[in-house]
């Protein structure tokens, strides 16, 4: 047991002048140590440079020695510490990368400059992650949203031809009259008035570089909601310009490749565009996903937010839609939105379906967030 503890400390310390253990590593441990040193030894320069042939082997090594969760962390560290974006430009290397939402965000950032020879491989990587996320998140999203819409369909004052007799009978079984062998329908439940779409949802997403994983999850959820007939979903992304990607919602991979991460932020321009496409404010939920750092006209941005709230649009501000929590954000603008009665918080992907269900049924989102132990940003 003591030997195992010393071995772990030797791997942590990294050997050479940092090593105070005197422990001798075996062959496998030396290979593991080499993979760690190539990335984390600050004295090593260029050991995994962008053009180094060792990168492909290194990617294979870390997948051999470490679990997937650790591999993903090391890949991200390699991109940040050693500027290994070049590894995404080689088909062979890209095929070896452990795909996750962070890698997809990186590919989205580089989508305009990825060489033609690796574009197909990049799309396959994105498709793999998208399919995994859809498998995990699609059913909860459909159930939550469809259930919320179905409840809003119920009509407790139906005309005769609108009565849902099956539900009405079940609701009134307690009013069965044995003498008359019949049920008195004290409460009548109707189908309600059916429309092509009962609710409008506008996802308005900041595509600046810091919002990468939030954009990925937003694209997935947007595609799922677009498949629900009772919800009319639009997806708007923005930096200093505004792009309407609603047409791409049927294919989340194409949608994500249509996003250009990076650049400035003009929230005012985005809110102005959204205000123009909202035709039923009282039946609209608008989810604004941004860190609220406004690079455009802040005064006009606040004016647009005030107008949207006053018109009856249910606006929600998510500082992030990811598993990492809220990034740095503009506290003054967050306070302004909160003062308007607009909820401002970060949300995880697992909670987002319930958030949308609560918003579509016009629940108090502050109370919902409190129940889910989400700390609102005051």
LINVENTA-V432577 format. One record per residue. N is the residue number from 0. RES is the residue in one small letter. NEAR is the number of other ideal C-beta (glycine too) atoms within 8 Angstrom. Layout:
# LINVENTA-V432577
N&RES&NEAR  N&RES&NEAR
This chain:
# LINVENTA-V432577
0&x&4  1&x&5  2&x&6  3&x&7  4&x&8  5&x&10  6&x&11  7&x&8  8&x&10  9&x&12  10&x&12  11&x&6  12&x&10  13&x&12  14&x&8  15&x&5  16&x&3  17&x&7  18&x&11  19&x&5  20&x&8  21&x&5  22&x&9  23&x&4  24&x&9  25&x&6  26&x&5  27&x&7  28&x&10  29&x&9  30&x&10  31&x&12  32&x&12  33&x&9  34&x&12  35&x&10  36&x&12  37&x&11  38&x&13  39&x&8  40&x&9  41&x&4  42&x&4  43&x&8  44&x&4  45&x&6  46&x&10  47&x&12  48&x&7  49&x&10  50&x&4  51&x&9  52&x&5  53&x&9  54&x&13  55&x&12  56&x&8  57&x&12  58&x&13  59&x&9  60&x&12  61&x&13  62&x&10  63&x&6  64&x&9  65&x&9  66&x&5  67&x&6  68&x&6  69&x&9  70&x&12  71&x&12  72&x&8  73&x&11  74&x&14  75&x&9  76&x&10  77&x&12  78&x&11  79&x&6  80&x&8  81&x&10  82&x&7  83&x&10  84&x&10  85&x&10  86&x&14  87&x&14  88&x&10  89&x&10  90&x&8  91&x&7  92&x&13  93&x&14  94&x&7  95&x&9  96&x&12  97&x&9  98&x&9  99&x&8  100&x&11  101&x&11  102&x&14  103&x&15  104&x&13  105&x&12  106&x&13  107&x&15  108&x&10  109&x&10  110&x&11  111&x&5  112&x&5  113&x&11  114&x&7  115&x&4  116&x&5  117&x&13  118&x&9  119&x&6  120&x&10  121&x&13  122&x&10  123&x&8  124&x&14  125&x&14  126&x&9  127&x&9  128&x&14  129&x&13  130&x&8  131&x&8  132&x&13  133&x&12  134&x&7  135&x&6  136&x&16  137&x&9  138&x&6  139&x&9  140&x&14  141&x&11  142&x&9  143&x&12  144&x&15  145&x&10  146&x&9  147&x&13  148&x&14  149&x&8  150&x&8  151&x&11  152&x&10  153&x&9  154&x&11  155&x&8  156&x&5  157&x&13  158&x&6  159&x&5  160&x&4  161&x&10  162&x&12  163&x&10  164&x&6  165&x&6  166&x&8  167&x&13  168&x&10  169&x&7  170&x&8  171&x&13  172&x&8  173&x&4  174&x&9  175&x&8  176&x&9  177&x&5  178&x&4  179&x&5  180&x&5  181&x&6  182&x&9  183&x&7  184&x&9  185&x&5  186&x&8  187&x&9  188&x&12  189&x&13  190&x&9  191&x&10  192&x&4  193&x&5  194&x&5  195&x&4  196&x&9  197&x&9  198&x&13  199&x&14  200&x&15  201&x&14  202&x&13  203&x&13  204&x&14  205&x&14  206&x&13  207&x&12  208&x&8  209&x&6  210&x&15  211&x&13  212&x&13  213&x&14  214&x&17  215&x&15  216&x&15  217&x&13  218&x&13  219&x&13  220&x&16  221&x&14  222&x&14  223&x&13  224&x&13  225&x&11  226&x&6  227&x&12  228&x&5  229&x&8  230&x&15  231&x&8  232&x&14  233&x&11  234&x&15  235&x&17  236&x&12  237&x&17  238&x&13  239&x&10  240&x&7  241&x&10  242&x&8  243&x&10  244&x&12  245&x&10  246&x&6  247&x&10  248&x&13  249&x&6  250&x&8  251&x&12  252&x&10  253&x&8  254&x&15  255&x&14  256&x&10  257&x&9  258&x&13  259&x&10  260&x&13  261&x&8  262&x&10  263&x&7  264&x&14  265&x&14  266&x&14  267&x&13  268&x&12  269&x&14  270&x&14  271&x&10  272&x&12  273&x&13  274&x&10  275&x&6  276&x&10  277&x&14  278&x&4  279&x&7  280&x&9  281&x&5  282&x&7  283&x&13  284&x&13  285&x&14  286&x&12  287&x&12  288&x&15  289&x&14  290&x&13  291&x&13  292&x&9  293&x&13  294&x&7  295&x&12  296&x&7  297&x&9  298&x&6  299&x&10  300&x&14  301&x&10  302&x&8  303&x&12  304&x&14  305&x&9  306&x&9  307&x&15  308&x&11  309&x&6  310&x&8  311&x&6  312&x&11  313&x&9  314&x&11  315&x&13  316&x&14  317&x&13  318&x&14  319&x&14  320&x&14  321&x&12  322&x&6  323&x&6  324&x&7  325&x&8  326&x&9  327&x&3  328&x&12  329&x&9  330&x&7  331&x&6  332&x&14  333&x&15  334&x&9  335&x&10  336&x&13  337&x&13  338&x&6  339&x&9  340&x&5  341&x&11  342&x&10  343&x&11  344&x&13  345&x&11  346&x&11  347&x&9  348&x&12  349&x&7  350&x&10  351&x&14  352&x&14  353&x&10  354&x&12  355&x&17  356&x&12  357&x&11  358&x&13  359&x&14  360&x&9  361&x&5  362&x&8  363&x&5  364&x&11  365&x&8  366&x&8  367&x&12  368&x&11  369&x&9  370&x&6  371&x&8  372&x&5  373&x&10  374&x&5  375&x&11  376&x&11  377&x&5
